[in-house]
Amino acid sequence: MKFSLDIRIGDKDILLSPGRYGYVISYTVRNHLSRFPEWDELYWNVTGNDWEFPIEQARFALLFRDAADSVPRPLPARSVDVYTGKKGEKKQNFRKTADGVVTTTTPLAAREGLSVAYTWPRSLTADIPEPREDSLWHILFMPSSATLALWAVPLWLLIYFFLGRLLMKPVPMPEIIPLFDAPEGLSPGKLRYVVRRKYDGTAFAADLLHLVTKGAVSLRKGEPPVLAKRDKEEGGRRRQPLDAEERKALTRLFGKEQSVVLTSGYRENVKKAHAVLAERCTQEKEALLRPTRLVSILGAIQVLLLPLVADLLYSYGLASIFLVHIGIVYCVLVFTFWYLVNSLHLGWLVWRILDCFPASVQFAASFILISGAFFYALATGLMVNPYVYLPDGYLSALCACLLAWWAGRRLLPQRTLEGQKRLAWAKGLAMYLGTAERERFAALYPPEDSVERFEKLLPYALALDKGKTWANRFERYLEETQGKAEVFESTSWREVRSFRSVAVGATYAAAPRVFSSDSSSSGGTSSGGSTSGSGSSGGGSAGGGAGGGGGRGW
């Protein structure tokens, strides 16, 4: 991959009088020698082939100075190959002096240039460092001894988060023992909230099922499912009291209606009910969860130390530009995906598709989507930025910083003493829900209470990701005992999962109009870092080699 640098000479607002004007451009180029077993080579495009006007004459001399020389002298070349003409041509319109100075003998027309390939015994330059490997993999992922300083940043991030963990003093987890009943006063959504540290769609679906088991509403089997208000005297089971948030959520859900059809599209009433039950959990956030957001944000800001160190020591601003480019493209991709999903009301569809697969597949799909966007942004950054000037191993150090930040956040203590206590309850109940056998259940509860217990724990099983195990066990129990569910028309996992999918999908669905409409080498294999290849022994052509370029008027 080649990159260019524009140099402007003179002043576009000043017109020079006719005459000859001389300009000297001095610059330093690194890493453009190719190394072979017996010799070293410089394959160089002297003039470039992108000039818009002809060049009357071009001259090139390769000078050499070792430690004993005070002034440069002509390099004792082993061979000199010269090519003139348009790119790919091998014209020989030149003359060469004994000391290797090359001069063109005819003018070079527009788009014509001069390329040279000098070789010399390797002993002359045996003391210079090996050329830097310029493969994409080596530059981006393989740090050299000179660029190990970059790895101080991810190391510091781990130290930073470890110190944060020590200062915040983690609360030990209480002993986890199986719980055979739901903790008093804790809804399924509250238990899931302390486990996941957020109130998601599954928590909402579990709380709705909890209202069904409490006799406040009835769930009618069908596609789509229907929730209906339930009178106190209706049904064989006495209606259990509701707390203020549950009554408010039902008011938001039903409004003046007696029933609600749960569809996966946008439903304002479902959104409002979800918000009420979510607020019930977030009100307890300070009592359950430790405030780690500021520490995490400061850690994310410290990731920016990497391009700062890279720019100060190696790349002179390019590392920051490269990272900013990746960040902008990544944000654009994420925003575009979010906008399309919301404007086309596809949130529920994405959830329904993911819900057809196990949690491991859902995680893998999310990881592929997120990392795919990152690597696409990275690819565009490599296409428009001169990555060969980035320090060795820069990208691997960047990935290490992101990984250190991700892992460091998990080093921080997440829960208070009360949060750890509730987490232990949730894990203990999940332990029972995932392993309880029919004989153990029969020993714990008399037959007349078994169905009620099964139904009561079903929403908790759903909230703790044990819904399939518990629903299937419930269904087998009813078949074996010829029993009948009291509050659920169907207890199969297919029906329960369908209800969860619809409820979650409705919470993910976006409102309409989210945005207003206004708005080749010879004699050996090269081991060097030059991307120009070999131009000696006739292997080159005009326009070949490193260097090159062209020019035009203001």
C-alpha positions in Angstrom: 0.0 0.0 0.0 1.4 3.4 -1.0 0.8 6.7 0.6 1.5 10.2 -0.6 2.5 13.6 1.0 1.6 16.8 -0.7 4.3 19.6 -0.6 3.3 23.0 -1.9 6.2 25.3 -3.1 5.8 29.0 -3.6 2.6 31.0 -3.2 -0.5 30.6 -5.2 -1.2 34.3 -5.0 2.2 35.3 -6.4 3.0 34.9 -10.1 6.7 34.5 -10.8 8.3 36.3 -13.7 9.7 34.1 -16.5 13.0 32.6 -15.6 14.8 29.7 -13.9 14.1 29.1 -10.3 15.8 26.4 -8.2 14.1 24.6 -5.2 15.8 22.2 -2.9 13.6 19.7 -1.0 15.4 17.7 1.7 13.8 14.8 3.4 14.6 11.6 5.2 13.3 8.2 4.2 13.5 5.1 6.4 13.1 1.4 5.9 13.4 1.4 2.1 16.4 -0.9 1.7 15.9 -4.5 0.7 18.3 -7.1 2.1 19.6 -10.2 0.2 22.1 -12.8 1.3 25.0 -11.2 -0.7 23.9 -7.6 -1.2 21.6 -4.8 -0.3 19.4 -2.9 -2.7 17.7 0.4 -3.1 14.9 0.3 -5.7 13.8 3.9 -6.1 11.3 5.8 -8.2 13.3 9.0 -8.7 10.9 11.4 -10.3 7.5 9.7 -9.9 5.1 9.1 -12.8 2.3 11.4 -11.9 3.7 14.7 -13.3 1.2 16.7 -15.4 3.9 18.4 -17.4 7.2 17.1 -19.1 10.6 17.0 -17.3 13.5 18.2 -19.5 16.1 16.2 -17.6 16.5 14.2 -14.5 19.7 13.3 -12.7 20.3 10.9 -9.8 23.4 10.1 -7.7 23.6 7.7 -4.7 26.1 8.9 -2.2 27.4 6.9 0.8 29.2 7.9 4.0 30.5 5.6 6.6 31.9 6.5 10.1 35.4 7.4 8.7 34.0 9.7 6.0 33.5 13.4 6.7 31.7 14.0 3.4 29.5 11.7 1.3 31.1 9.9 -1.6 29.6 7.9 -4.5 28.5 4.5 -3.5 30.7 1.7 -5.0 27.7 0.0 -6.6 27.7 -3.7 -7.5 25.1 -3.1 -10.2 22.9 -0.2 -11.4 19.7 -0.8 -13.3 17.8 2.1 -14.8 14.3 2.4 -16.3 12.6 5.3 -18.0 9.2 5.8 -19.6 5.6 5.4 -18.4 4.7 3.1 -15.6 5.6 -0.5 -16.4 7.9 0.4 -19.4 11.6 -0.4 -19.5 13.1 2.3 -21.8 16.8 2.9 -21.5 17.0 6.6 -22.3 19.9 7.4 -19.9 23.6 7.6 -19.5 25.6 6.5 -16.5 29.0 7.7 -15.4 31.7 5.5 -13.8 30.8 6.6 -10.3 27.1 5.5 -10.9 25.5 8.9 -11.6 22.5 8.5 -13.8 21.2 11.2 -16.2 18.3 11.0 -18.6 19.2 11.6 -22.3 15.7 12.6 -23.6 13.0 14.7 -21.9 10.4 12.8 -19.9 6.9 13.4 -21.2 3.9 13.8 -18.9 3.3 10.6 -16.9 6.8 9.4 -17.6 9.5 8.9 -15.0 12.9 7.6 -14.0 13.4 4.6 -11.7 16.7 3.1 -10.5 17.9 0.0 -8.7 21.3 0.1 -7.0 22.9 -2.9 -5.4 26.1 -3.0 -3.4 28.0 -5.5 -1.3 26.3 -6.1 2.0 29.5 -5.6 3.9 29.2 -1.8 3.2 26.0 -1.5 5.2 26.5 -4.5 7.6 26.3 -2.2 10.6 23.0 -0.6 9.9 19.8 -2.1 11.5 17.8 -4.7 9.7 14.9 -3.1 7.7 11.7 -3.0 9.6 9.3 -5.8 8.5 6.4 -4.0 6.7 3.8 -6.8 6.5 0.5 -5.7 7.9 0.5 -8.4 10.5 4.0 -7.5 11.8 3.4 -3.7 11.9 0.1 -3.9 13.6 0.4 -6.9 15.9 4.1 -7.7 16.6 5.8 -5.2 18.9 9.5 -4.6 18.6 12.0 -4.0 21.4 11.8 -0.3 20.5 8.0 -0.1 20.9 7.5 -2.1 24.1 6.7 1.2 25.9 3.3 1.0 24.3 2.5 -2.0 26.5 2.9 0.1 29.6 -0.6 1.5 28.9 -2.6 -1.8 29.1 -0.4 -2.8 32.1 -1.3 0.4 33.8 -5.0 -0.1 33.1 -4.9 -3.4 34.9 -3.1 -1.8 37.9 -5.6 1.0 37.9 -8.6 -1.3 38.1 -6.8 -3.6 40.7 -6.2 -0.5 42.9 -9.8 0.5 42.4 -10.9 -3.0 43.6 -8.7 -2.7 46.7 -9.9 0.8 47.6 -13.6 -0.2 47.1 -13.2 -3.2 49.4 -15.2 -6.1 47.9 -18.0 -7.5 50.0 -17.6 -11.3 50.4 -20.3 -13.4 49.0 -22.5 -15.2 51.6 -22.6 -19.0 51.5 -24.9 -20.2 48.7 -27.4 -22.8 49.8 -30.4 -24.1 47.9 -33.6 -22.1 48.4 -36.8 -24.1 48.1 -39.1 -21.0 47.9 -38.9 -17.5 46.6 -37.5 -14.9 49.0 -40.3 -12.9 50.7 -41.0 -9.6 49.2 -38.8 -10.0 46.1 -40.4 -10.2 42.7 -38.8 -12.2 39.9 -37.8 -9.0 38.2 -36.0 -7.8 41.3 -34.0 -11.0 41.6 -33.0 -10.8 38.0 -32.1 -7.2 38.4 -29.5 -8.0 41.1 -28.1 -10.8 39.0 -27.9 -8.8 35.7 -27.6 -5.3 37.2 -30.3 -4.1 34.8 -34.0 -4.5 34.3 -34.3 -6.2 30.9 -37.2 -7.6 28.9 -37.0 -11.0 30.5 -37.4 -9.4 33.9 -40.5 -7.6 32.7 -41.9 -10.8 31.3 -41.3 -12.6 34.5 -43.0 -9.9 36.5 -46.0 -10.1 34.3 -46.2 -13.9 34.9 -45.8 -13.1 38.6 -48.9 -10.9 38.4 -50.7 -13.9 36.8 -49.7 -16.2 39.7 -50.9 -13.6 42.1 -54.4 -13.7 40.5 -54.3 -10.0 39.4 -54.5 -10.9 35.7 -55.2 -14.0 33.6 -53.1 -15.2 30.7 -55.1 -16.6 27.8 -53.4 -19.1 25.5 -53.1 -18.2 21.9 -51.1 -16.3 19.3 -50.7 -13.6 20.2 -51.3 -14.1 24.0 -53.9 -12.0 25.8 -53.7 -10.6 29.3 -57.0 -9.8 30.9 -58.0 -8.2 34.2 -59.2 -10.6 36.9 -61.8 -9.8 39.5 -61.2 -10.7 43.1 -63.9 -13.4 43.3 -63.0 -14.9 39.9 -61.2 -18.3 39.9 -60.6 -20.8 42.6 -57.5 -19.2 44.1 -57.7 -16.1 46.3 -56.2 -13.0 44.8 -52.9 -12.0 46.5 -52.4 -8.3 47.5 -50.4 -6.1 45.1 -47.9 -3.4 46.0 -48.2 0.2 44.8 -45.9 -0.3 41.8 -47.7 -3.4 40.6 -51.1 -1.6 40.8 -49.6 1.3 38.9 -48.1 -0.9 36.3 -51.5 -2.6 35.7 -53.1 0.8 35.3 -50.5 1.8 32.7 -50.9 -1.6 31.0 -54.7 -1.8 30.7 -55.8 1.8 30.9 -59.6 1.7 30.5 -59.5 -1.7 28.7 -60.3 -5.1 30.2 -57.7 -7.0 28.2 -54.5 -6.4 26.3 -53.3 -8.3 23.3 -49.5 -8.7 23.5 -48.1 -8.2 20.1 -44.4 -7.7 19.2 -44.9 -4.3 17.7 -44.7 -1.0 19.5 -47.3 -0.7 22.3 -47.2 2.5 24.3 -49.0 0.9 27.3 -46.5 -2.0 27.4 -43.7 0.5 27.4 -45.2 2.5 30.3 -45.8 -0.7 32.4 -42.3 -1.7 31.8 -41.0 1.7 32.9 -43.0 1.5 36.2 -41.6 -1.9 37.1 -38.1 -1.0 36.0 -38.2 2.1 38.2 -39.2 -0.1 41.2 -35.8 -1.8 40.8 -33.7 1.2 40.0 -34.9 2.9 43.1 -33.0 0.3 45.0 -29.9 0.6 42.9 -27.8 2.5 45.6 -28.7 -0.1 48.2 -27.8 -3.0 45.9 -25.1 -1.9 43.5 -21.8 -0.2 44.0 -21.2 3.1 42.0 -18.5 1.9 39.5 -19.5 3.9 36.5 -17.1 6.8 37.2 -14.2 4.5 37.7 -15.1 2.7 34.4 -15.4 6.0 32.5 -12.0 7.2 33.8 -10.5 3.9 32.8 -11.9 4.3 29.3 -10.4 7.8 29.1 -7.0 6.3 30.1 -7.2 4.0 27.0 -6.5 7.3 25.1 -3.0 7.3 26.7 -2.0 4.7 24.1 -2.2 7.0 21.0 -0.7 9.8 23.1 2.4 7.7 24.0 2.6 6.4 20.5 2.5 9.9 19.0 5.0 11.3 21.5 7.6 8.5 21.0 7.0 7.2 17.5 4.3 8.4 15.1 4.0 12.2 15.5 0.2 12.4 15.5 -0.6 9.6 13.2 -1.6 7.1 15.9 -4.3 9.6 17.2 -5.6 10.2 13.7 -5.8 6.5 13.1 -7.7 5.9 16.3 -10.1 8.8 15.8 -10.8 7.5 12.3 -11.7 4.0 13.7 -13.8 5.6 16.4 -15.8 7.7 14.0 -16.5 4.9 11.6 -17.5 2.6 14.4 -19.9 5.1 15.9 -21.4 5.7 12.5 -21.9 2.0 12.0 -23.5 1.5 15.4 -25.7 4.6 15.0 -26.8 3.5 11.5 -27.8 0.0 12.8 -29.6 1.5 15.7 -31.4 4.0 13.5 -32.5 1.4 11.0 -33.7 -1.0 13.7 -35.7 1.7 15.4 -37.1 3.5 12.4 -38.2 0.3 10.8 -39.5 -1.1 14.1 -37.3 -4.2 13.9 -36.2 -4.4 17.6 -38.8 -7.0 18.4 -37.9 -9.0 15.2 -34.2 -9.1 16.2 -35.1 -10.3 19.6 -37.5 -13.0 18.3 -34.8 -14.3 16.0 -32.2 -14.4 18.7 -34.6 -16.0 21.1 -34.8 -19.1 18.9 -31.2 -19.9 19.8 -29.6 -20.8 23.1 -27.8 -18.1 25.2 -24.4 -19.2 23.9 -25.4 -18.6 20.3 -27.0 -15.3 21.3 -23.7 -14.2 22.9 -21.7 -15.4 19.9 -24.0 -13.5 17.5 -23.7 -10.3 19.6 -19.9 -10.7 19.8 -19.6 -11.2 16.0 -21.8 -8.2 15.3 -19.8 -5.9 17.7 -16.4 -7.1 16.7 -17.4 -7.2 13.0 -18.2 -3.5 13.2 -14.9 -2.8 14.9 -12.8 -4.7 12.3 -14.7 -3.0 9.5 -13.8 0.3 11.0 -10.3 -0.9 11.4 -10.1 -1.9 7.7 -11.3 1.5 6.5 -8.7 3.1 8.8 -6.0 0.9 7.2 -7.2 1.9 3.7 -6.9 5.6 4.2 -4.1 5.9 6.8 -0.4 5.1 6.2 -0.2 2.3 8.7 3.4 1.6 7.8 4.3 4.7 9.8 2.5 3.4 12.9 4.8 1.9 15.6 5.2 -1.9 15.6 2.5 -3.7 17.5 0.3 -0.6 17.8 -3.0 -2.4 17.1 -2.2 -5.3 19.4 -1.5 -2.8 22.2 -4.8 -1.1 21.4 -6.6 -4.4 21.6 -4.8 -5.2 24.9 -6.0 -1.8 26.3 -9.6 -2.6 25.3 -9.4 -6.1 26.8 -7.8 -4.7 30.0 -10.6 -2.2 30.3 -13.2 -4.8 29.8 -11.6 -7.2 32.3 -10.8 -4.4 34.7 -14.4 -3.4 35.0 -15.2 -6.9 36.2 -12.5 -6.6 38.8 -14.4 -3.8 40.5 -16.8 -4.9 43.3 -20.3 -4.7 41.8 -22.6 -5.1 44.7 -23.2 -3.9 48.3 -23.7 -6.2 51.2 -27.4 -6.3 50.6 -26.8 -6.9 46.9 -24.5 -9.8 47.7 -27.1 -11.2 50.0 -29.8 -11.1 47.3 -27.4 -12.5 44.7 -26.8 -15.5 47.1 -30.6 -15.9 47.4 -30.9 -15.8 43.6 -28.2 -18.4 43.0 -29.6 -20.6 45.8 -33.1 -20.5 44.2 -31.6 -21.1 40.7 -29.7 -24.0 42.1 -33.0 -25.6 43.3 -35.0 -24.7 40.2 -32.4 -26.3 38.0 -32.0 -29.5 39.9 -35.2 -30.2 41.9 -36.6 -33.7 41.3 -40.2 -34.8 41.6 -39.5 -36.9 44.7 -37.9 -33.9 46.4 -40.7 -31.6 45.4 -43.3 -34.1 46.7 -41.5 -34.4 50.0 -41.4 -30.6 50.4 -45.0 -29.8 49.6 -48.3 -31.7 50.1 -50.1 -32.7 46.9 -52.8 -30.0 47.3 -50.0 -27.3 47.4 -47.8 -28.7 44.6 -49.5 -27.1 41.6 -49.6 -23.7 43.4 -45.9 -24.0 44.2 -45.0 -25.0 40.7 -47.0 -22.0 39.3 -45.6 -19.6 41.9 -42.0 -20.5 41.1 -42.4 -20.5 37.3 -41.9 -16.7 36.9 -38.8 -16.9 39.1 -37.5 -19.8 37.0 -37.9 -17.6 33.9 -36.2 -14.7 35.6 -33.2 -16.9 36.6 -32.9 -18.6 33.2 -34.2 -21.9 34.5 -37.6 -21.5 32.8 -37.2 -24.4 30.3 -36.2 -26.9 33.1 -38.9 -25.8 35.4 -41.7 -25.6 32.8 -40.9 -29.0 31.4 -40.8 -30.5 34.9 -44.2 -28.8 35.7 -45.7 -30.2 32.5 -44.5 -33.7 33.3 -45.8 -33.4 36.9 -49.3 -32.5 35.6 -49.2 -35.5 33.2 -48.1 -37.9 35.8 -50.6 -36.8 38.5 -53.5 -36.0 36.0 -53.5 -32.6 37.6 -54.4 -29.2 36.1 -52.8 -25.9 36.3 -54.9 -23.3 38.2 -53.8 -20.0 36.7 -52.1 -21.0 33.4 -54.0 -22.5 30.5 -50.7 -24.0 29.3 -47.5 -24.6 31.2 -45.4 -25.9 28.3 -42.0 -24.2 27.7 -43.0 -23.4 24.2 -45.9 -21.3 25.4 -43.9 -19.7 28.2 -41.0 -18.8 25.9 -43.5 -17.5 23.3 -45.0 -15.2 26.0 -41.5 -14.0 27.0 -40.5 -13.3 23.4 -43.6 -11.2 22.8 -43.2 -9.3 26.0 -39.5 -8.7 25.5 -40.1 -7.8 21.8 -42.7 -5.3 22.8 -40.3 -3.6 25.2 -37.6 -3.4 22.5 -39.9 -2.1 19.8 -39.5 1.6 19.0 -42.1 4.2 18.8 -43.1 5.3 15.3 -41.2 8.3 13.9 -38.2 8.2 16.1 -36.8 11.0 14.0 -38.8 13.8 12.4 -38.9 13.8 8.6 -37.4 17.3 8.7 -34.6 16.6 10.3 10.2 -10.2 -7.9 13.7 -10.7 -6.8 16.8 -12.4 -8.4 19.5 -14.4 -6.8 17.8 -14.7 -3.5 14.8 -14.0 -1.3 14.3 -10.6 0.2 14.2 -10.5 3.9 13.8 -6.7 4.2 10.9 -4.5 4.8 10.6 -2.7 1.5 7.3 -3.1 -0.3 8.9 -2.1 -3.6 10.4 -5.5 -4.4 13.6 -6.0 -6.3 14.4 -3.8 -9.4 17.9 -5.1 -10.2 18.9 -7.5 -13.0 16.0 -6.3 -15.2 13.4 -7.0 -12.6 12.1 -3.5 -12.4 10.4 -0.9 -14.6 9.7 2.7 -14.9 7.4 3.8 -12.1 8.6 0.9 -9.9 10.3 1.2 -6.5 9.7 3.2 -3.5 9.5 7.0 -3.7 7.8 8.4 -6.8 4.9 10.8 -6.9 4.3 13.7 -9.2 3.3 17.3 -9.4 1.1 20.0 -10.9 0.6 23.7 -10.9 -1.2 25.6 -8.2 
